[in-house]
């Protein structure tokens, strides 16, 4: 009897790896820190060591046969500067086949997830690999404000994502239910709810739907996309000073965003450009509907096989703010790659905010030295 039990145990032990091998699981991550000094017109700044979106994650794939695979993943943010705090970045599960990839969960454009406009804007380049020029090269921690001229909805939970490639055109689509808050609890009070009361409805927030198409032909990349915001349970004409719906922060609710991008690699350098417009629900019936307009130019100039210069200039109208403003952002940086996984860079970023009503300007400067390693 004992021999039979031992034989059975050994059989299970040797059989287990067979099942484990059918699922390919990968552990990956990034450690990214910066030495950053931020100063303004009215206050100088001291250097601070900050985490710059370090993370670790797990991805998996199982072959289901017939060209169909199950895919899944979790990615977590970590504070590498103080080894403190673990937060969520994206999580998903879905199916992948010859027809494309369909996933559900929290989408942010990483791995198999989808963030159409955010990902497309990233084609315009970066030195920190932080979603292209949308992010200040400095840190994003609590010490310094990580304000930028161009914003896009990156992370959206409770959403579905789909991507495929048709005739060389990369297509991405994402739909978020209730703006990422579809919980049937009292926490929905005040979430775009004009009565500020608890509700049993699971569709009392803002739905978000976006689609982008990008085409590469040799050195040329062109693309376009749009995003729609469907305000559920709220009069869209009501000015909401606490709203974060849309790609431009607090203020009037966004109705839709349309963007186009183009880049071309001339060999010695690469130029890129983006233009976008966000239509807003009226904040005051007497003023009618308003909009935000955004422009961005970028340039990458290789200096050697593993080094180069990167720069951007961006301009954004923010009519959705409680105090409408125009933001301009200029950035110049030098990068050096020790390997395919390790990069160091140094750069300067200036953000200028001009209040439309008064014409008053305020500058915020970031001088940054960064070191990033992917594993």
N, C-alpha and C positions, 0 to 999 in steps of 0.2 A: 504493500500500500504506500509506504514511504517513498519507494522508488518511483512509483507512478506520480506522486505529488511533485517530486523533484523534477522528473521529466517534463511534467506539465508546466512547472515554473520556468524551467529553462526554455521551453518552447515559446512561452509568452515573452520572455526577455529578448529572445532573438527575433521574435515577430514584431515587437514594438517599433524598432527602427524602420521597418518596412512602411508602416503607416506614417511615421514622422517624415520620411523622405518624400512622401507624396505632397507635402506642403512646404514650399520654399519660404523661409522666414529670414528676414534681414534686419539687423540692428545697425543704426546709423546715427549720426549727430553732427553737431557743430559747436565749437567753443569760439566765441567771438567777443573780444573786449576792446575798449577804446579808452585812450587818455584824451579827455575832452575839456576844452575851456569855452564857456559861453559868456558873452558880454552883451550889454545893451547900451543905448544912448545914455541912460541914467545910472547904470551900475556896471562896474567891472566884474570880472569873474575869476575864480581860482580853478586850477586844474582838478578834475575828478576822474577817477577810474570807474568806468561803467560797463555793464554788460550790454551787448548790442545784439539782442535776439538770439542768444545761444539756445540750443534745443537738442533733444534726443528723440528718436522715434523707432517704431517697429513697422515693417511692412511685410505682407505675406501674400502668397499666391498659390492656389491649388488648381492643378489641371483636372478639369471635369470631363475631358474627352470631347471629341467633335469640334475642336477649336475653341471651346468655351472654358473660361477660367473664372474662379472666384478670387477676388482681390479684397484686401482689407488693410487697415493701417491705423496707428495711433501716433500722434506727435505731441510732445510736451515741451513747454518753455521752461527754462531753468535760469536762475540768476547766477551766472558764473563769477560775477564780481564779489559776491558774498556767500556763494554756495547756499542760497536760500530761496525757497519758494518754487513750487512746481505748478505750472498752470497748463491749461489746454490750448492747443493750437488747431489741430484738425483731427478728426476721427471719421472713418468711413468704412463701409462694406458695400460690395457691389459685384457686378458681372462684367467680363471683358471678352470680346469675341471679334470676328471679322467685321461686324457691324459697328464696333466702337466700344466705349466704356460707359457704363451707367452705375453711378454710386449714390449712396444716401448717407447723410450725417452732417458733420460740420465741415464746410468747404472753405479752403483758403488758397487753392491753386498749387499746393504741394503734393508731390507724388501723383496719385490718380485723381485727386480732388480738382475742383473746377472753380476759378474766379475769373470770368472772361475778360472784363475790362481791365482789371488789375494786372492780370498776366500779360495781356497784350501791350499795355503801357511799359512793361518791363523790357520789351525789345529795344527800348531806347538807350539801354546801357546803365552801368553802375560800376563803382569800384568796390563796394562792400557786399555785393550780391544780396541786397536787401530790397528787392522789388523795384529795381531800376532807380530812376531819378526821383521817384515819388517820396523817398525818405531822405532826410538830412543825413549827411555822412557821420554825424556825431551819434552819441548814444541815445537810447530811448528810455532811460531810467527815470527815476523820480527827481533827480537833481536838476536836470535841464529839460526845458520844454522842447519837444520834438515836432515843432510846427513846420509845415511845408506848404508851398503854394498850390501844388496839385495833389488832390486826394481822391482815392477810389475806395469803394467798399471791398475790403480784402476778405475778412472772415465772416462767414454767415452760417449759423447753425440751423438745425431743422430744415435742411435743404437737400434738393436733388441736383445732381450734376451729370451732364452728358458731354462726351467729346468724341470726335471721329475725324477722319480725313477723307475728303472726297475730291478726287482729281487734283491732288496737291494742295487743296484748301483745308487748313485746319479750322474746325468748327467747334466752339465750346458754348454750352448753354447751362444756365443755373436758375433754379426757382426756389426761393425761400418762403416757407410758410410763416405768416404772421411776423415777419421781420425777425425771426429767430426766437420768438417767445410765444409758443402755442400751448403753454401749460394751463391746465384747467384748475387754477388756484387763485386765491385772492391777490397774489402778487401781480396780477394783471391790472390792478387798480392804477390808473394814471398812465398806463402804457398806451399812449395815443387814444385814451378813453376820455371823451369830453366831460363825462359825468363823474370821473375820478372815483369810480366805485368798482367793487369786486364783481366779476362776471363769470358765468359758466361757459361762455363762448370761447371756442378755441381759435377763432378767427377775428380777434379784436385788435390786432396790431397792423403792421403794414407788410403786405406781400411784396417781394422783390423778384423780378424776372429780368435776366440779361442774356444777351447772345452776342458773340463776336466771331468774326471770320478773318483769318490771316493767311496770306499767300506769299510764299518765297519762290523767287525765280532768279537763281544765281546770286548775284550780289544785292538784289533788290528784295525788300520786304514791304508789303503794303497790307493794311488791315482796317477794319471798321467794326463798330459795335454799338449797341444801345442797351439801356437799362430802364425799366419801368418800375415805378413805385405806386402801388395800389393801397391807398390809406383806407383801412377797414375801421368802421365804427367811429370815424372822425370827420367833421366838416373840414374839408381841405383848405377852405378859405380862412380858417382860424390861424392867426399867428401863434406859433408854439415856440416860445423862447427856450424851451428845454429839449426841443427835438434834436435827435442825432440821425434821423432818417436822411439818407442821401449822402453824397460824397463830399460834403462841404461843411460839416459841423453843425453847431447850434443855430436855430433860427427857423425860417420858414421851411415848410416841408418841400422836398424835391418831388417833382412829378415824373421827369424822364431825363436821361443823359444820353447824348449821342457823341461819339468820338471817332476820329480817324487818325491813323499813324502811318508813317513811311520812313524807312531807313535805306541807305545805300552805302555799300562798302566800296570805296574807290581804290582800295589796296593800301595806299599810304595812310588813309584815315577813313573813318566812318561817320556819316552825318545822319541825324534822325530828327523827326519833327512830329508833333502831335497838336491837334486842335480839337476842342470839345466844347459842348454847350449843355448846360443843365437848366431845364425849364422848371420854374418854381410855381407852386400854387400861390395865388395872390395873398399877400400879407395884409393888404388893406384894399377893400373893394373900390375905393376911390382911385387907387394907383394902378389897378389892373394887374395882369400877370407880369412877372419879371423873370430874369434868368441870370445865370453865371456863365461867363465865357473864359476859356482857358487856352493858353498857348504854351508850347514848350519846344525848345531846340536843344539838341545834344550833339556832342562831338567826342569821338574816341580816336586818339592818335598814338599808335604803337611806336615805341622808341627802340625796342629790341624784341627778341622772341618772348621775353617774360616781363616786360615793363612798358609803361606808357602813361599818357595823360588823358584825363577825362574831364569834361566840363558841360554844364547846362546853364540855360537861362529860361526861366518860366515866368509867366504872368497870369494872374487869376483874379477875375472880378468875383467878389463875394457879396452879392446883394441879399443873400439869405441871412446874413448876420444881423443881430439886433442893431448894430452900428455898421452899415454897409461899408466895405473896404476893398481896396485893391492890393493884392499881395504880389510882390516880385521876388524871385529867388535866383541867385547866381552862385555857382559852385565850380571850383577848380580843384583837382586832386591828381596826385601821382601815385601809381601802384607798382609794386614789385612782387612777382610770384617766385617764391623759393621752390615750389613744386606745383603739381596740379591741385594739391589740396591746401597748400599754405600760402597765404597772401598777407602782405603788409602794405599799408597805404598812409598817406598824409594829405590833408586837404583843408580847404577853407570854404565856408558856406555863409552867405549873407541873405537874410530874409528881411525885406522892407515892407512894412504895413502902412498904407496911406488911408486914413479915414476920409471917406468921400464927402461927408458933410462939412468938415472943417479944413481938409487939405493937410492936416497934421501928419507927419511921418515919424515912424519909429523903426530903428534897425536892431536886429538880433544877429550877432556874429558867432559862428562856431569854428574853432580851430581844433582839428582832430588828428590823432595818430592811432591807427587801428591795426590789430593783428587777428587774423581769422584762420582757423583750421577746420576742415571738414574730415570726418572719418566715417 
